[in-house]
Amino acid sequence: MARPRLLPDPVGLKFTTLEAPPDWDAEYGFSGPLELEMGSGAGGHALEYCRRNPHVRFVAFEWRKKYARDTLDRGDKMGLKNLRVIEADARAVVPRIFADGSLSAIHLQFPDPWWKRAHFKRAIIQPDFARLLLNKLAPGGKFDLRTDVEDRARGMLAILEEAGFHNPLGQGAFHPYDPEEVPSTRERRYLQSGEPVYRARLVKPG
Protein backbone atom coordinates (compact mmCIF):
# COMPACT_ATOMS: atom_id res chain seq x y z
CA MET A 1 0.00 0.00 0.00
CA ALA A 2 1.37 3.42 -0.99
CA ARG A 3 2.33 5.71 1.84
CA PRO A 4 -0.31 8.45 2.30
CA ARG A 5 0.73 11.86 1.01
CA LEU A 6 0.54 14.37 3.82
CA LEU A 7 -1.30 17.59 2.99
CA PRO A 8 0.18 20.61 4.77
CA ASP A 9 -2.88 21.71 6.74
CA PRO A 10 -5.40 19.99 9.05
CA VAL A 11 -8.63 19.01 7.32
CA GLY A 12 -12.09 19.88 8.58
CA LEU A 13 -10.66 22.38 11.04
CA LYS A 14 -13.65 24.71 10.71
CA PHE A 15 -15.93 22.07 12.21
CA THR A 16 -13.84 21.43 15.30
CA THR A 17 -14.45 24.88 16.79
CA LEU A 18 -18.21 24.99 16.24
CA GLU A 19 -20.42 25.12 19.31
CA ALA A 20 -23.62 24.25 17.40
CA PRO A 21 -24.47 22.18 14.31
CA PRO A 22 -23.74 23.86 10.98
CA ASP A 23 -26.26 24.24 8.19
CA TRP A 24 -25.48 20.93 6.50
CA ASP A 25 -27.68 21.76 3.48
CA ALA A 26 -25.58 24.86 2.87
CA GLU A 27 -22.33 22.99 3.54
CA TYR A 28 -23.01 20.32 0.93
CA GLY A 29 -25.22 22.32 -1.39
CA PHE A 30 -27.95 19.69 -1.30
CA SER A 31 -30.20 17.91 1.17
CA GLY A 32 -30.27 14.21 1.88
CA PRO A 33 -29.32 11.60 4.47
CA LEU A 34 -26.51 12.64 6.82
CA GLU A 35 -24.16 9.85 7.89
CA LEU A 36 -21.18 9.66 10.24
CA GLU A 37 -18.12 7.44 10.23
CA MET A 38 -15.95 7.44 13.36
CA GLY A 39 -12.39 6.35 12.69
CA SER A 40 -12.27 6.18 8.89
CA GLY A 41 -8.67 4.93 8.88
CA ALA A 42 -7.12 4.72 5.43
CA GLY A 43 -10.43 5.84 3.93
CA GLY A 44 -11.32 2.75 1.93
CA HIS A 45 -14.88 2.54 3.25
CA ALA A 46 -15.60 6.29 3.21
CA LEU A 47 -14.41 6.82 -0.36
CA GLU A 48 -16.18 3.84 -1.88
CA TYR A 49 -19.36 4.45 0.15
CA CYS A 50 -19.51 8.04 -1.07
CA ARG A 51 -18.87 6.96 -4.65
CA ARG A 52 -21.72 4.46 -4.52
CA ASN A 53 -24.10 6.77 -2.64
CA PRO A 54 -23.74 10.29 -4.05
CA HIS A 55 -27.04 11.32 -2.43
CA VAL A 56 -25.65 10.66 1.07
CA ARG A 57 -23.87 13.46 2.92
CA PHE A 58 -20.99 11.70 4.63
CA VAL A 59 -18.84 13.02 7.50
CA ALA A 60 -15.72 10.96 8.25
CA PHE A 61 -13.69 11.44 11.44
CA GLU A 62 -10.08 10.30 11.67
CA TRP A 63 -7.64 11.63 14.27
CA ARG A 64 -4.49 10.40 12.50
CA LYS A 65 -3.52 13.29 10.26
CA LYS A 66 -1.81 11.23 7.55
CA TYR A 67 -4.97 9.20 6.94
CA ALA A 68 -7.44 12.08 7.33
CA ARG A 69 -5.57 14.31 4.88
CA ASP A 70 -4.93 11.52 2.40
CA THR A 71 -8.62 10.53 2.42
CA LEU A 72 -9.71 14.08 1.66
CA ASP A 73 -7.07 14.42 -1.06
CA ARG A 74 -8.19 11.20 -2.72
CA GLY A 75 -11.84 12.17 -2.40
CA ASP A 76 -11.16 15.49 -4.12
CA LYS A 77 -9.36 13.71 -6.94
CA MET A 78 -12.34 11.35 -7.31
CA GLY A 79 -14.66 14.34 -7.55
CA LEU A 80 -16.67 13.38 -4.48
CA LYS A 81 -18.93 16.27 -3.49
CA ASN A 82 -20.60 14.40 -0.63
CA LEU A 83 -17.56 13.72 1.59
CA ARG A 84 -16.27 15.82 4.48
CA VAL A 85 -13.26 14.65 6.50
CA ILE A 86 -12.55 15.96 9.99
CA GLU A 87 -9.12 15.48 11.52
CA ALA A 88 -10.16 15.16 15.17
CA ASP A 89 -11.33 12.84 17.93
CA ALA A 90 -15.00 12.18 17.20
CA ARG A 91 -15.84 12.05 20.90
CA ALA A 92 -14.92 15.71 21.32
CA VAL A 93 -16.70 17.08 18.24
CA VAL A 94 -19.69 14.84 17.45
CA PRO A 95 -21.73 16.07 20.45
CA ARG A 96 -21.56 19.65 19.16
CA ILE A 97 -21.94 19.44 15.38
CA PHE A 98 -24.83 16.99 15.02
CA ALA A 99 -28.30 17.81 16.26
CA ASP A 100 -30.31 15.13 18.02
CA GLY A 101 -32.18 13.00 15.49
CA SER A 102 -30.13 14.31 12.55
CA LEU A 103 -28.12 11.23 11.53
CA SER A 104 -29.39 8.47 9.27
CA ALA A 105 -26.50 6.11 9.99
CA ILE A 106 -23.35 5.77 12.08
CA HIS A 107 -20.42 3.62 10.94
CA LEU A 108 -17.74 2.31 13.32
CA GLN A 109 -15.29 -0.16 11.81
CA PHE A 110 -12.31 -1.78 13.49
CA PRO A 111 -11.85 0.69 16.35
CA ASP A 112 -8.66 0.45 18.41
CA PRO A 113 -9.18 -2.49 20.81
CA TRP A 114 -6.96 -0.96 23.54
CA TRP A 115 -5.45 -4.24 24.67
CA LYS A 116 -4.25 -3.14 28.10
CA ARG A 117 -6.97 -3.24 30.75
CA ALA A 118 -5.84 0.11 32.10
CA HIS A 119 -6.62 1.61 28.69
CA PHE A 120 -10.16 0.25 28.34
CA LYS A 121 -11.53 3.67 29.27
CA ARG A 122 -10.06 5.04 26.04
CA ALA A 123 -12.34 2.84 23.93
CA ILE A 124 -14.82 4.90 21.94
CA ILE A 125 -17.89 2.85 22.88
CA GLN A 126 -18.63 3.69 26.49
CA PRO A 127 -22.14 3.78 28.02
CA ASP A 128 -22.50 7.58 28.06
CA PHE A 129 -21.23 8.02 24.50
CA ALA A 130 -23.40 5.15 23.27
CA ARG A 131 -26.48 6.91 24.64
CA LEU A 132 -25.38 10.16 23.01
CA LEU A 133 -24.98 8.42 19.64
CA LEU A 134 -28.43 6.91 19.98
CA ASN A 135 -29.84 10.41 20.50
CA LYS A 136 -28.03 11.73 17.42
CA LEU A 137 -29.68 9.08 15.21
CA ALA A 138 -33.11 9.59 13.71
CA PRO A 139 -35.72 6.94 14.55
CA GLY A 140 -34.97 3.97 12.31
CA GLY A 141 -31.37 5.10 11.94
CA LYS A 142 -28.69 2.43 11.67
CA PHE A 143 -25.47 1.68 13.55
CA ASP A 144 -22.95 -0.31 11.51
CA LEU A 145 -20.31 -1.96 13.72
CA ARG A 146 -17.46 -4.18 12.52
CA THR A 147 -14.37 -5.48 14.28
CA ASP A 148 -12.00 -8.43 14.15
CA VAL A 149 -11.66 -8.74 17.95
CA GLU A 150 -14.39 -11.01 19.32
CA ASP A 151 -14.35 -10.01 22.98
CA ARG A 152 -14.34 -6.30 22.11
CA ALA A 153 -17.18 -6.96 19.67
CA ARG A 154 -19.26 -8.62 22.39
CA GLY A 155 -18.47 -5.83 24.84
CA MET A 156 -19.40 -3.04 22.42
CA LEU A 157 -22.54 -4.84 21.34
CA ALA A 158 -23.67 -5.24 24.94
CA ILE A 159 -23.10 -1.54 25.66
CA LEU A 160 -24.98 -0.45 22.53
CA GLU A 161 -27.92 -2.74 23.25
CA GLU A 162 -28.05 -1.54 26.86
CA ALA A 163 -28.08 2.06 25.58
CA GLY A 164 -31.25 1.32 23.62
CA PHE A 165 -30.14 0.15 20.19
CA HIS A 166 -32.27 -2.65 18.75
CA ASN A 167 -30.61 -5.77 17.36
CA PRO A 168 -32.90 -7.24 14.66
CA LEU A 169 -31.31 -10.69 15.05
CA GLY A 170 -31.75 -10.78 18.82
CA GLN A 171 -29.71 -9.62 21.76
CA GLY A 172 -26.02 -10.40 21.47
CA ALA A 173 -26.30 -11.75 17.91
CA PHE A 174 -23.82 -10.84 15.19
CA HIS A 175 -24.86 -10.35 11.60
CA PRO A 176 -23.65 -12.37 8.62
CA TYR A 177 -21.52 -10.90 5.87
CA ASP A 178 -23.49 -9.03 3.23
CA PRO A 179 -21.69 -8.78 -0.13
CA GLU A 180 -23.59 -5.55 -0.84
CA GLU A 181 -21.85 -3.80 2.06
CA VAL A 182 -18.87 -1.57 1.39
CA PRO A 183 -15.75 -3.02 3.08
CA SER A 184 -13.03 -0.91 4.63
CA THR A 185 -9.41 -1.22 3.51
CA ARG A 186 -8.78 -3.52 6.46
CA GLU A 187 -11.88 -5.64 5.94
CA ARG A 188 -10.92 -6.34 2.33
CA ARG A 189 -7.78 -8.04 3.61
CA TYR A 190 -9.85 -10.21 5.97
CA LEU A 191 -12.28 -11.14 3.23
CA GLN A 192 -9.33 -12.40 1.18
CA SER A 193 -7.66 -14.25 4.05
CA GLY A 194 -10.86 -15.69 5.52
CA GLU A 195 -10.20 -14.28 8.99
CA PRO A 196 -13.38 -13.63 10.98
CA VAL A 197 -15.07 -10.24 11.21
CA TYR A 198 -17.76 -9.60 13.80
CA ARG A 199 -20.57 -7.44 12.45
CA ALA A 200 -23.60 -5.85 14.07
CA ARG A 201 -26.28 -3.86 12.27
CA LEU A 202 -28.29 -2.16 14.95
CA VAL A 203 -31.27 0.16 14.64
CA LYS A 204 -32.69 3.00 16.71
CA PRO A 205 -36.29 2.07 17.55
CA GLY A 206 -38.77 4.15 15.60
ZISUL-V259205 format. One record per residue. RES is the residue in one small letter. D_FIRST is the distance of its C-alpha to the first C-alpha in whole Angstrom. Layout:
# ZISUL-V259205
res->[RES | RES]
d_first->[D_FIRST | D_FIRST]
This chain:
# ZISUL-V259205
res->[m | a | r | p | r | l | l | p | d | p | v | g | l | k | f | t | t | l | e | a | p | p | d | w | d | a | e | y | g | f | s | g | p | l | e | l | e | m | g | s | g | a | g | g | h | a | l | e | y | c | r | r | n | p | h | v | r | f | v | a | f | e | w | r | k | k | y | a | r | d | t | l | d | r | g | d | k | m | g | l | k | n | l | r | v | i | e | a | d | a | r | a | v | v | p | r | i | f | a | d | g | s | l | s | a | i | h | l | q | f | p | d | p | w | w | k | r | a | h | f | k | r | a | i | i | q | p | d | f | a | r | l | l | l | n | k | l | a | p | g | g | k | f | d | l | r | t | d | v | e | d | r | a | r | g | m | l | a | i | l | e | e | a | g | f | h | n | p | l | g | q | g | a | f | h | p | y | d | p | e | e | v | p | s | t | r | e | r | r | y | l | q | s | g | e | p | v | y | r | a | r | l | v | k | p | g]
d_first->[0 | 4 | 6 | 9 | 12 | 15 | 18 | 21 | 23 | 23 | 22 | 25 | 27 | 30 | 30 | 30 | 33 | 35 | 38 | 38 | 36 | 35 | 37 | 34 | 35 | 36 | 32 | 31 | 34 | 34 | 35 | 33 | 32 | 30 | 27 | 25 | 22 | 22 | 19 | 16 | 13 | 10 | 13 | 12 | 15 | 17 | 16 | 17 | 20 | 21 | 21 | 23 | 25 | 26 | 29 | 28 | 28 | 24 | 24 | 21 | 21 | 19 | 20 | 17 | 17 | 14 | 13 | 16 | 16 | 13 | 14 | 17 | 16 | 14 | 17 | 20 | 18 | 18 | 22 | 22 | 25 | 25 | 22 | 23 | 21 | 23 | 21 | 24 | 25 | 26 | 29 | 30 | 30 | 30 | 34 | 35 | 33 | 34 | 37 | 38 | 38 | 36 | 32 | 32 | 29 | 27 | 23 | 22 | 19 | 18 | 20 | 20 | 23 | 25 | 26 | 29 | 32 | 33 | 29 | 30 | 32 | 28 | 27 | 27 | 29 | 33 | 36 | 37 | 33 | 33 | 37 | 36 | 33 | 35 | 38 | 35 | 35 | 37 | 39 | 37 | 34 | 31 | 29 | 26 | 25 | 22 | 21 | 20 | 23 | 26 | 29 | 27 | 27 | 31 | 31 | 30 | 31 | 35 | 35 | 34 | 36 | 39 | 38 | 39 | 36 | 37 | 36 | 37 | 36 | 38 | 38 | 35 | 34 | 30 | 29 | 28 | 25 | 25 | 23 | 24 | 22 | 19 | 16 | 14 | 10 | 11 | 14 | 13 | 12 | 15 | 17 | 16 | 17 | 20 | 20 | 22 | 21 | 24 | 25 | 28 | 29 | 32 | 35 | 37 | 40 | 42]
